[in-house]
Amino acid sequence: MEHAEWRAYHGHFIVARKAGLFGRRRYEVWRAGEAVASFRDSIKAELYIDALTGR
């Protein structure tokens, strides 16, 4: 079973998962049950959501 951490951010969810052979973290942005984007850095994921929402 896969393990992931998530948190809400301005109406979206940021899901942190370990990916790859070396366990690098990937941060996926989810909205309305659908994956919208994927980033290597949580800050970039937050900035992406801010740009989408106009904040």
PDBQT receptor file of N, H, CA, C and O in Angstrom, charges set to zero:
ATOM      1  N   MET A   1       0.842  -1.183   0.000  1.00  0.00    +0.000 N 
ATOM      2  CA  MET A   1       0.000   0.000   0.000  1.00  0.00    +0.000 C 
ATOM      3  C   MET A   1       0.883   1.242   0.000  1.00  0.00    +0.000 C 
ATOM      4  O   MET A   1       1.898   1.300   0.695  1.00  0.00    +0.000 OA
ATOM      5  N   GLU A   2       0.492   2.204  -0.768  1.00  0.00    +0.000 N 
ATOM      6  H   GLU A   2      -0.333   2.157  -1.332  1.00  0.00    +0.000 HD
ATOM      7  CA  GLU A   2       1.256   3.440  -0.891  1.00  0.00    +0.000 C 
ATOM      8  C   GLU A   2       0.889   4.406   0.236  1.00  0.00    +0.000 C 
ATOM      9  O   GLU A   2      -0.263   4.477   0.664  1.00  0.00    +0.000 OA
ATOM     10  N   HIS A   3       1.885   5.139   0.701  1.00  0.00    +0.000 N 
ATOM     11  H   HIS A   3       2.821   5.082   0.353  1.00  0.00    +0.000 HD
ATOM     12  CA  HIS A   3       1.683   6.115   1.768  1.00  0.00    +0.000 C 
ATOM     13  C   HIS A   3       1.929   7.512   1.207  1.00  0.00    +0.000 C 
ATOM     14  O   HIS A   3       2.911   7.742   0.500  1.00  0.00    +0.000 OA
ATOM     15  N   ALA A   4       1.041   8.433   1.524  1.00  0.00    +0.000 N 
ATOM     16  H   ALA A   4       0.243   8.246   2.098  1.00  0.00    +0.000 HD
ATOM     17  CA  ALA A   4       1.206   9.817   1.070  1.00  0.00    +0.000 C 
ATOM     18  C   ALA A   4       0.728  10.762   2.165  1.00  0.00    +0.000 C 
ATOM     19  O   ALA A   4      -0.193  10.448   2.919  1.00  0.00    +0.000 OA
ATOM     20  N   GLU A   5       1.364  11.915   2.239  1.00  0.00    +0.000 N 
ATOM     21  H   GLU A   5       2.113  12.170   1.627  1.00  0.00    +0.000 HD
ATOM     22  CA  GLU A   5       0.938  12.971   3.155  1.00  0.00    +0.000 C 
ATOM     23  C   GLU A   5       0.238  14.036   2.328  1.00  0.00    +0.000 C 
ATOM     24  O   GLU A   5       0.624  14.296   1.189  1.00  0.00    +0.000 OA
ATOM     25  N   TRP A   6      -0.781  14.648   2.892  1.00  0.00    +0.000 N 
ATOM     26  H   TRP A   6      -1.095  14.437   3.818  1.00  0.00    +0.000 HD
ATOM     27  CA  TRP A   6      -1.487  15.681   2.144  1.00  0.00    +0.000 C 
ATOM     28  C   TRP A   6      -1.875  16.815   3.075  1.00  0.00    +0.000 C 
ATOM     29  O   TRP A   6      -1.943  16.652   4.294  1.00  0.00    +0.000 OA
ATOM     30  N   ARG A   7      -2.131  17.980   2.463  1.00  0.00    +0.000 N 
ATOM     31  H   ARG A   7      -2.076  18.112   1.473  1.00  0.00    +0.000 HD
ATOM     32  CA  ARG A   7      -2.634  19.127   3.222  1.00  0.00    +0.000 C 
ATOM     33  C   ARG A   7      -3.441  20.013   2.284  1.00  0.00    +0.000 C 
ATOM     34  O   ARG A   7      -3.200  20.057   1.077  1.00  0.00    +0.000 OA
ATOM     35  N   ALA A   8      -4.388  20.706   2.859  1.00  0.00    +0.000 N 
ATOM     36  H   ALA A   8      -4.584  20.670   3.839  1.00  0.00    +0.000 HD
ATOM     37  CA  ALA A   8      -5.230  21.619   2.086  1.00  0.00    +0.000 C 
ATOM     38  C   ALA A   8      -4.519  22.959   1.939  1.00  0.00    +0.000 C 
ATOM     39  O   ALA A   8      -3.836  23.420   2.854  1.00  0.00    +0.000 OA
ATOM     40  N   TYR A   9      -4.690  23.576   0.769  1.00  0.00    +0.000 N 
ATOM     41  H   TYR A   9      -5.245  23.201   0.025  1.00  0.00    +0.000 HD
ATOM     42  CA  TYR A   9      -4.092  24.890   0.511  1.00  0.00    +0.000 C 
ATOM     43  C   TYR A   9      -4.985  25.633  -0.476  1.00  0.00    +0.000 C 
ATOM     44  O   TYR A   9      -5.006  25.308  -1.664  1.00  0.00    +0.000 OA
ATOM     45  N   HIS A  10      -5.716  26.622   0.007  1.00  0.00    +0.000 N 
ATOM     46  H   HIS A  10      -5.699  26.886   0.972  1.00  0.00    +0.000 HD
ATOM     47  CA  HIS A  10      -6.576  27.488  -0.814  1.00  0.00    +0.000 C 
ATOM     48  C   HIS A  10      -7.516  26.711  -1.746  1.00  0.00    +0.000 C 
ATOM     49  O   HIS A  10      -7.591  26.998  -2.941  1.00  0.00    +0.000 OA
ATOM     50  N   GLY A  11      -8.221  25.740  -1.197  1.00  0.00    +0.000 N 
ATOM     51  H   GLY A  11      -8.160  25.507  -0.227  1.00  0.00    +0.000 HD
ATOM     52  CA  GLY A  11      -9.199  24.994  -1.988  1.00  0.00    +0.000 C 
ATOM     53  C   GLY A  11      -8.614  23.876  -2.832  1.00  0.00    +0.000 C 
ATOM     54  O   GLY A  11      -9.347  23.230  -3.581  1.00  0.00    +0.000 OA
ATOM     55  N   HIS A  12      -7.327  23.633  -2.732  1.00  0.00    +0.000 N 
ATOM     56  H   HIS A  12      -6.732  24.158  -2.123  1.00  0.00    +0.000 HD
ATOM     57  CA  HIS A  12      -6.653  22.555  -3.442  1.00  0.00    +0.000 C 
ATOM     58  C   HIS A  12      -5.997  21.650  -2.397  1.00  0.00    +0.000 C 
ATOM     59  O   HIS A  12      -5.947  21.998  -1.217  1.00  0.00    +0.000 OA
ATOM     60  N   PHE A  13      -5.510  20.521  -2.819  1.00  0.00    +0.000 N 
ATOM     61  H   PHE A  13      -5.552  20.239  -3.778  1.00  0.00    +0.000 HD
ATOM     62  CA  PHE A  13      -4.745  19.645  -1.943  1.00  0.00    +0.000 C 
ATOM     63  C   PHE A  13      -3.349  19.479  -2.516  1.00  0.00    +0.000 C 
ATOM     64  O   PHE A  13      -3.171  19.312  -3.722  1.00  0.00    +0.000 OA
ATOM     65  N   ILE A  14      -2.361  19.526  -1.629  1.00  0.00    +0.000 N 
ATOM     66  H   ILE A  14      -2.506  19.662  -0.648  1.00  0.00    +0.000 HD
ATOM     67  CA  ILE A  14      -0.985  19.233  -2.010  1.00  0.00    +0.000 C 
ATOM     68  C   ILE A  14      -0.653  17.878  -1.398  1.00  0.00    +0.000 C 
ATOM     69  O   ILE A  14      -0.667  17.713  -0.178  1.00  0.00    +0.000 OA
ATOM     70  N   VAL A  15      -0.355  16.920  -2.254  1.00  0.00    +0.000 N 
ATOM     71  H   VAL A  15      -0.343  17.054  -3.245  1.00  0.00    +0.000 HD
ATOM     72  CA  VAL A  15      -0.065  15.557  -1.827  1.00  0.00    +0.000 C 
ATOM     73  C   VAL A  15       1.427  15.303  -2.008  1.00  0.00    +0.000 C 
ATOM     74  O   VAL A  15       1.961  15.452  -3.107  1.00  0.00    +0.000 OA
ATOM     75  N   ALA A  16       2.097  14.917  -0.919  1.00  0.00    +0.000 N 
ATOM     76  H   ALA A  16       1.662  14.796  -0.026  1.00  0.00    +0.000 HD
ATOM     77  CA  ALA A  16       3.533  14.621  -0.966  1.00  0.00    +0.000 C 
ATOM     78  C   ALA A  16       3.709  13.110  -1.014  1.00  0.00    +0.000 C 
ATOM     79  O   ALA A  16       3.246  12.391  -0.129  1.00  0.00    +0.000 OA
ATOM     80  N   ARG A  17       4.384  12.638  -2.059  1.00  0.00    +0.000 N 
ATOM     81  H   ARG A  17       4.760  13.223  -2.778  1.00  0.00    +0.000 HD
ATOM     82  CA  ARG A  17       4.639  11.207  -2.218  1.00  0.00    +0.000 C 
ATOM     83  C   ARG A  17       6.121  10.978  -2.444  1.00  0.00    +0.000 C 
ATOM     84  O   ARG A  17       6.824  11.828  -2.990  1.00  0.00    +0.000 OA
ATOM     85  N   LYS A  18       6.577   9.820  -2.017  1.00  0.00    +0.000 N 
ATOM     86  H   LYS A  18       6.006   9.129  -1.574  1.00  0.00    +0.000 HD
ATOM     87  CA  LYS A  18       7.950   9.431  -2.326  1.00  0.00    +0.000 C 
ATOM     88  C   LYS A  18       7.927   8.700  -3.658  1.00  0.00    +0.000 C 
ATOM     89  O   LYS A  18       7.119   7.796  -3.872  1.00  0.00    +0.000 OA
ATOM     90  N   ALA A  19       8.823   9.103  -4.549  1.00  0.00    +0.000 N 
ATOM     91  H   ALA A  19       9.479   9.838  -4.375  1.00  0.00    +0.000 HD
ATOM     92  CA  ALA A  19       8.845   8.518  -5.889  1.00  0.00    +0.000 C 
ATOM     93  C   ALA A  19      10.261   8.121  -6.264  1.00  0.00    +0.000 C 
ATOM     94  O   ALA A  19      11.233   8.698  -5.776  1.00  0.00    +0.000 OA
ATOM     95  N   GLY A  20      10.362   7.152  -7.118  1.00  0.00    +0.000 N 
ATOM     96  H   GLY A  20       9.573   6.684  -7.514  1.00  0.00    +0.000 HD
ATOM     97  CA  GLY A  20      11.657   6.754  -7.654  1.00  0.00    +0.000 C 
ATOM     98  C   GLY A  20      12.434   5.835  -6.739  1.00  0.00    +0.000 C 
ATOM     99  O   GLY A  20      12.003   5.505  -5.634  1.00  0.00    +0.000 OA
ATOM    100  N   LEU A  21      13.572   5.439  -7.222  1.00  0.00    +0.000 N 
ATOM    101  H   LEU A  21      13.923   5.708  -8.120  1.00  0.00    +0.000 HD
ATOM    102  CA  LEU A  21      14.423   4.490  -6.518  1.00  0.00    +0.000 C 
ATOM    103  C   LEU A  21      15.006   5.070  -5.233  1.00  0.00    +0.000 C 
ATOM    104  O   LEU A  21      15.179   4.347  -4.251  1.00  0.00    +0.000 OA
ATOM    105  N   PHE A  22      15.309   6.361  -5.232  1.00  0.00    +0.000 N 
ATOM    106  H   PHE A  22      15.168   6.947  -6.030  1.00  0.00    +0.000 HD
ATOM    107  CA  PHE A  22      15.961   6.982  -4.085  1.00  0.00    +0.000 C 
ATOM    108  C   PHE A  22      14.997   7.691  -3.143  1.00  0.00    +0.000 C 
ATOM    109  O   PHE A  22      15.436   8.364  -2.210  1.00  0.00    +0.000 OA
ATOM    110  N   GLY A  23      13.711   7.557  -3.364  1.00  0.00    +0.000 N 
ATOM    111  H   GLY A  23      13.354   7.010  -4.121  1.00  0.00    +0.000 HD
ATOM    112  CA  GLY A  23      12.723   8.113  -2.457  1.00  0.00    +0.000 C 
ATOM    113  C   GLY A  23      12.583   9.614  -2.497  1.00  0.00    +0.000 C 
ATOM    114  O   GLY A  23      12.274  10.237  -1.481  1.00  0.00    +0.000 OA
ATOM    115  N   ARG A  24      12.809  10.210  -3.666  1.00  0.00    +0.000 N 
ATOM    116  H   ARG A  24      13.060   9.704  -4.491  1.00  0.00    +0.000 HD
ATOM    117  CA  ARG A  24      12.612  11.657  -3.787  1.00  0.00    +0.000 C 
ATOM    118  C   ARG A  24      11.144  11.997  -3.615  1.00  0.00    +0.000 C 
ATOM    119  O   ARG A  24      10.266  11.223  -3.996  1.00  0.00    +0.000 OA
ATOM    120  N   ARG A  25      10.893  13.136  -3.049  1.00  0.00    +0.000 N 
ATOM    121  H   ARG A  25      11.606  13.765  -2.739  1.00  0.00    +0.000 HD
ATOM    122  CA  ARG A  25       9.510  13.574  -2.848  1.00  0.00    +0.000 C 
ATOM    123  C   ARG A  25       8.989  14.287  -4.078  1.00  0.00    +0.000 C 
ATOM    124  O   ARG A  25       9.705  15.066  -4.707  1.00  0.00    +0.000 OA
ATOM    125  N   ARG A  26       7.739  14.019  -4.417  1.00  0.00    +0.000 N 
ATOM    126  H   ARG A  26       7.157  13.386  -3.905  1.00  0.00    +0.000 HD
ATOM    127  CA  ARG A  26       7.019  14.725  -5.473  1.00  0.00    +0.000 C 
ATOM    128  C   ARG A  26       5.789  15.334  -4.828  1.00  0.00    +0.000 C 
ATOM    129  O   ARG A  26       5.140  14.702  -3.994  1.00  0.00    +0.000 OA
ATOM    130  N   TYR A  27       5.475  16.536  -5.206  1.00  0.00    +0.000 N 
ATOM    131  H   TYR A  27       6.002  17.049  -5.883  1.00  0.00    +0.000 HD
ATOM    132  CA  TYR A  27       4.324  17.245  -4.661  1.00  0.00    +0.000 C 
ATOM    133  C   TYR A  27       3.298  17.406  -5.773  1.00  0.00    +0.000 C 
ATOM    134  O   TYR A  27       3.529  18.122  -6.747  1.00  0.00    +0.000 OA
ATOM    135  N   GLU A  28       2.160  16.733  -5.618  1.00  0.00    +0.000 N 
ATOM    136  H   GLU A  28       1.972  16.151  -4.826  1.00  0.00    +0.000 HD
ATOM    137  CA  GLU A  28       1.103  16.798  -6.616  1.00  0.00    +0.000 C 
ATOM    138  C   GLU A  28       0.023  17.756  -6.143  1.00  0.00    +0.000 C 
ATOM    139  O   GLU A  28      -0.337  17.767  -4.965  1.00  0.00    +0.000 OA
ATOM    140  N   VAL A  29      -0.488  18.550  -7.056  1.00  0.00    +0.000 N 
ATOM    141  H   VAL A  29      -0.196  18.540  -8.013  1.00  0.00    +0.000 HD
ATOM    142  CA  VAL A  29      -1.586  19.467  -6.770  1.00  0.00    +0.000 C 
ATOM    143  C   VAL A  29      -2.866  18.810  -7.274  1.00  0.00    +0.000 C 
ATOM    144  O   VAL A  29      -2.964  18.437  -8.443  1.00  0.00    +0.000 OA
ATOM    145  N   TRP A  30      -3.844  18.672  -6.385  1.00  0.00    +0.000 N 
ATOM    146  H   TRP A  30      -3.765  18.974  -5.436  1.00  0.00    +0.000 HD
ATOM    147  CA  TRP A  30      -5.126  18.045  -6.716  1.00  0.00    +0.000 C 
ATOM    148  C   TRP A  30      -6.249  19.050  -6.530  1.00  0.00    +0.000 C 
ATOM    149  O   TRP A  30      -6.237  19.856  -5.601  1.00  0.00    +0.000 OA
ATOM    150  N   ARG A  31      -7.220  18.986  -7.432  1.00  0.00    +0.000 N 
ATOM    151  H   ARG A  31      -7.230  18.330  -8.187  1.00  0.00    +0.000 HD
ATOM    152  CA  ARG A  31      -8.419  19.823  -7.324  1.00  0.00    +0.000 C 
ATOM    153  C   ARG A  31      -9.602  19.020  -7.832  1.00  0.00    +0.000 C 
ATOM    154  O   ARG A  31      -9.550  18.457  -8.926  1.00  0.00    +0.000 OA
ATOM    155  N   ALA A  32     -10.659  18.963  -7.052  1.00  0.00    +0.000 N 
ATOM    156  H   ALA A  32     -10.701  19.420  -6.163  1.00  0.00    +0.000 HD
ATOM    157  CA  ALA A  32     -11.895  18.255  -7.411  1.00  0.00    +0.000 C 
ATOM    158  C   ALA A  32     -11.621  16.801  -7.793  1.00  0.00    +0.000 C 
ATOM    159  O   ALA A  32     -12.190  16.296  -8.760  1.00  0.00    +0.000 OA
ATOM    160  N   GLY A  33     -10.752  16.128  -7.037  1.00  0.00    +0.000 N 
ATOM    161  H   GLY A  33     -10.290  16.538  -6.251  1.00  0.00    +0.000 HD
ATOM    162  CA  GLY A  33     -10.482  14.719  -7.271  1.00  0.00    +0.000 C 
ATOM    163  C   GLY A  33      -9.618  14.414  -8.475  1.00  0.00    +0.000 C 
ATOM    164  O   GLY A  33      -9.545  13.264  -8.909  1.00  0.00    +0.000 OA
ATOM    165  N   GLU A  34      -8.962  15.421  -9.022  1.00  0.00    +0.000 N 
ATOM    166  H   GLU A  34      -9.021  16.355  -8.669  1.00  0.00    +0.000 HD
ATOM    167  CA  GLU A  34      -8.150  15.241 -10.223  1.00  0.00    +0.000 C 
ATOM    168  C   GLU A  34      -6.766  15.856 -10.020  1.00  0.00    +0.000 C 
ATOM    169  O   GLU A  34      -6.645  16.979  -9.531  1.00  0.00    +0.000 OA
ATOM    170  N   ALA A  35      -5.734  15.118 -10.396  1.00  0.00    +0.000 N 
ATOM    171  H   ALA A  35      -5.833  14.205 -10.793  1.00  0.00    +0.000 HD
ATOM    172  CA  ALA A  35      -4.371  15.644 -10.311  1.00  0.00    +0.000 C 
ATOM    173  C   ALA A  35      -4.187  16.716 -11.374  1.00  0.00    +0.000 C 
ATOM    174  O   ALA A  35      -4.440  16.475 -12.555  1.00  0.00    +0.000 OA
ATOM    175  N   VAL A  36      -3.749  17.898 -10.958  1.00  0.00    +0.000 N 
ATOM    176  H   VAL A  36      -3.544  18.094  -9.999  1.00  0.00    +0.000 HD
ATOM    177  CA  VAL A  36      -3.608  19.032 -11.866  1.00  0.00    +0.000 C 
ATOM    178  C   VAL A  36      -2.155  19.208 -12.307  1.00  0.00    +0.000 C 
ATOM    179  O   VAL A  36      -1.890  19.459 -13.483  1.00  0.00    +0.000 OA
ATOM    180  N   ALA A  37      -1.207  19.076 -11.365  1.00  0.00    +0.000 N 
ATOM    181  H   ALA A  37      -1.422  18.872 -10.410  1.00  0.00    +0.000 HD
ATOM    182  CA  ALA A  37       0.205  19.299 -11.680  1.00  0.00    +0.000 C 
ATOM    183  C   ALA A  37       1.075  18.554 -10.675  1.00  0.00    +0.000 C 
ATOM    184  O   ALA A  37       0.597  18.113  -9.630  1.00  0.00    +0.000 OA
ATOM    185  N   SER A  38       2.354  18.419 -11.002  1.00  0.00    +0.000 N 
ATOM    186  H   SER A  38       2.743  18.777 -11.851  1.00  0.00    +0.000 HD
ATOM    187  CA  SER A  38       3.307  17.735 -10.139  1.00  0.00    +0.000 C 
ATOM    188  C   SER A  38       4.608  18.541 -10.097  1.00  0.00    +0.000 C 
ATOM    189  O   SER A  38       5.081  19.032 -11.122  1.00  0.00    +0.000 OA
ATOM    190  N   PHE A  39       5.178  18.669  -8.890  1.00  0.00    +0.000 N 
ATOM    191  H   PHE A  39       4.793  18.271  -8.057  1.00  0.00    +0.000 HD
ATOM    192  CA  PHE A  39       6.382  19.475  -8.695  1.00  0.00    +0.000 C 
ATOM    193  C   PHE A  39       7.365  18.742  -7.792  1.00  0.00    +0.000 C 
ATOM    194  O   PHE A  39       6.985  17.826  -7.063  1.00  0.00    +0.000 OA
ATOM    195  N   ARG A  40       8.625  19.147  -7.842  1.00  0.00    +0.000 N 
ATOM    196  H   ARG A  40       8.935  19.891  -8.434  1.00  0.00    +0.000 HD
ATOM    197  CA  ARG A  40       9.650  18.592  -6.959  1.00  0.00    +0.000 C 
ATOM    198  C   ARG A  40       9.794  19.389  -5.674  1.00  0.00    +0.000 C 
ATOM    199  O   ARG A  40      10.465  18.945  -4.743  1.00  0.00    +0.000 OA
ATOM    200  N   ASP A  41       9.172  20.560  -5.610  1.00  0.00    +0.000 N 
ATOM    201  H   ASP A  41       8.626  20.920  -6.367  1.00  0.00    +0.000 HD
ATOM    202  CA  ASP A  41       9.324  21.468  -4.475  1.00  0.00    +0.000 C 
ATOM    203  C   ASP A  41       7.943  21.913  -4.003  1.00  0.00    +0.000 C 
ATOM    204  O   ASP A  41       7.097  22.279  -4.819  1.00  0.00    +0.000 OA
ATOM    205  N   SER A  42       7.710  21.886  -2.699  1.00  0.00    +0.000 N 
ATOM    206  H   SER A  42       8.397  21.589  -2.036  1.00  0.00    +0.000 HD
ATOM    207  CA  SER A  42       6.399  22.275  -2.171  1.00  0.00    +0.000 C 
ATOM    208  C   SER A  42       6.120  23.761  -2.384  1.00  0.00    +0.000 C 
ATOM    209  O   SER A  42       4.966  24.153  -2.554  1.00  0.00    +0.000 OA
ATOM    210  N   ILE A  43       7.159  24.587  -2.376  1.00  0.00    +0.000 N 
ATOM    211  H   ILE A  43       8.097  24.268  -2.238  1.00  0.00    +0.000 HD
ATOM    212  CA  ILE A  43       6.980  26.026  -2.598  1.00  0.00    +0.000 C 
ATOM    213  C   ILE A  43       6.462  26.283  -4.013  1.00  0.00    +0.000 C 
ATOM    214  O   ILE A  43       5.578  27.117  -4.209  1.00  0.00    +0.000 OA
ATOM    215  N   LYS A  44       7.008  25.572  -4.992  1.00  0.00    +0.000 N 
ATOM    216  H   LYS A  44       7.727  24.895  -4.833  1.00  0.00    +0.000 HD
ATOM    217  CA  LYS A  44       6.537  25.725  -6.371  1.00  0.00    +0.000 C 
ATOM    218  C   LYS A  44       5.082  25.295  -6.500  1.00  0.00    +0.000 C 
ATOM    219  O   LYS A  44       4.324  25.892  -7.264  1.00  0.00    +0.000 OA
ATOM    220  N   ALA A  45       4.688  24.266  -5.759  1.00  0.00    +0.000 N 
ATOM    221  H   ALA A  45       5.303  23.780  -5.138  1.00  0.00    +0.000 HD
ATOM    222  CA  ALA A  45       3.294  23.827  -5.778  1.00  0.00    +0.000 C 
ATOM    223  C   ALA A  45       2.391  24.915  -5.202  1.00  0.00    +0.000 C 
ATOM    224  O   ALA A  45       1.319  25.181  -5.746  1.00  0.00    +0.000 OA
ATOM    225  N   GLU A  46       2.813  25.543  -4.111  1.00  0.00    +0.000 N 
ATOM    226  H   GLU A  46       3.684  25.328  -3.669  1.00  0.00    +0.000 HD
ATOM    227  CA  GLU A  46       2.029  26.626  -3.515  1.00  0.00    +0.000 C 
ATOM    228  C   GLU A  46       1.947  27.830  -4.446  1.00  0.00    +0.000 C 
ATOM    229  O   GLU A  46       0.882  28.433  -4.580  1.00  0.00    +0.000 OA
ATOM    230  N   LEU A  47       3.054  28.186  -5.089  1.00  0.00    +0.000 N 
ATOM    231  H   LEU A  47       3.919  27.696  -4.980  1.00  0.00    +0.000 HD
ATOM    232  CA  LEU A  47       3.044  29.315  -6.028  1.00  0.00    +0.000 C 
ATOM    233  C   LEU A  47       2.143  29.031  -7.225  1.00  0.00    +0.000 C 
ATOM    234  O   LEU A  47       1.490  29.942  -7.733  1.00  0.00    +0.000 OA
ATOM    235  N   TYR A  48       2.100  27.792  -7.677  1.00  0.00    +0.000 N 
ATOM    236  H   TYR A  48       2.632  27.052  -7.265  1.00  0.00    +0.000 HD
ATOM    237  CA  TYR A  48       1.226  27.399  -8.778  1.00  0.00    +0.000 C 
ATOM    238  C   TYR A  48      -0.241  27.589  -8.388  1.00  0.00    +0.000 C 
ATOM    239  O   TYR A  48      -1.035  28.109  -9.172  1.00  0.00    +0.000 OA
ATOM    240  N   ILE A  49      -0.593  27.168  -7.178  1.00  0.00    +0.000 N 
ATOM    241  H   ILE A  49       0.052  26.745  -6.541  1.00  0.00    +0.000 HD
ATOM    242  CA  ILE A  49      -1.969  27.330  -6.698  1.00  0.00    +0.000 C 
ATOM    243  C   ILE A  49      -2.297  28.809  -6.553  1.00  0.00    +0.000 C 
ATOM    244  O   ILE A  49      -3.394  29.237  -6.912  1.00  0.00    +0.000 OA
ATOM    245  N   ASP A  50      -1.361  29.594  -6.031  1.00  0.00    +0.000 N 
ATOM    246  H   ASP A  50      -0.470  29.246  -5.740  1.00  0.00    +0.000 HD
ATOM    247  CA  ASP A  50      -1.576  31.037  -5.905  1.00  0.00    +0.000 C 
ATOM    248  C   ASP A  50      -1.836  31.676  -7.265  1.00  0.00    +0.000 C 
ATOM    249  O   ASP A  50      -2.695  32.550  -7.385  1.00  0.00    +0.000 OA
ATOM    250  N   ALA A  51      -1.102  31.249  -8.287  1.00  0.00    +0.000 N 
ATOM    251  H   ALA A  51      -0.404  30.539  -8.189  1.00  0.00    +0.000 HD
ATOM    252  CA  ALA A  51      -1.299  31.791  -9.633  1.00  0.00    +0.000 C 
ATOM    253  C   ALA A  51      -2.665  31.386 -10.193  1.00  0.00    +0.000 C 
ATOM    254  O   ALA A  51      -3.320  32.180 -10.868  1.00  0.00    +0.000 OA
ATOM    255  N   LEU A  52      -3.092  30.153  -9.912  1.00  0.00    +0.000 N 
ATOM    256  H   LEU A  52      -2.559  29.509  -9.364  1.00  0.00    +0.000 HD
ATOM    257  CA  LEU A  52      -4.403  29.699 -10.390  1.00  0.00    +0.000 C 
ATOM    258  C   LEU A  52      -5.548  30.466  -9.740  1.00  0.00    +0.000 C 
ATOM    259  O   LEU A  52      -6.545  30.789 -10.387  1.00  0.00    +0.000 OA
ATOM    260  N   THR A  53      -5.387  30.750  -8.453  1.00  0.00    +0.000 N 
ATOM    261  H   THR A  53      -4.578  30.487  -7.928  1.00  0.00    +0.000 HD
ATOM    262  CA  THR A  53      -6.463  31.398  -7.706  1.00  0.00    +0.000 C 
ATOM    263  C   THR A  53      -6.358  32.918  -7.715  1.00  0.00    +0.000 C 
ATOM    264  O   THR A  53      -7.259  33.601  -7.227  1.00  0.00    +0.000 OA
ATOM    265  N   GLY A  54      -5.279  33.455  -8.259  1.00  0.00    +0.000 N 
ATOM    266  H   GLY A  54      -4.547  32.900  -8.655  1.00  0.00    +0.000 HD
ATOM    267  CA  GLY A  54      -5.112  34.906  -8.333  1.00  0.00    +0.000 C 
ATOM    268  C   GLY A  54      -4.732  35.547  -7.018  1.00  0.00    +0.000 C 
ATOM    269  O   GLY A  54      -5.080  36.702  -6.775  1.00  0.00    +0.000 OA
ATOM    270  N   ARG A  55      -4.033  34.835  -6.169  1.00  0.00    +0.000 N 
ATOM    271  H   ARG A  55      -3.750  33.896  -6.366  1.00  0.00    +0.000 HD
ATOM    272  CA  ARG A  55      -3.616  35.383  -4.867  1.00  0.00    +0.000 C 
ATOM    273  C   ARG A  55      -2.217  35.914  -4.927  1.00  0.00    +0.000 C 
ATOM    274  O   ARG A  55      -1.702  36.412  -3.925  1.00  0.00    +0.000 OA
TER     275      ARG A  55
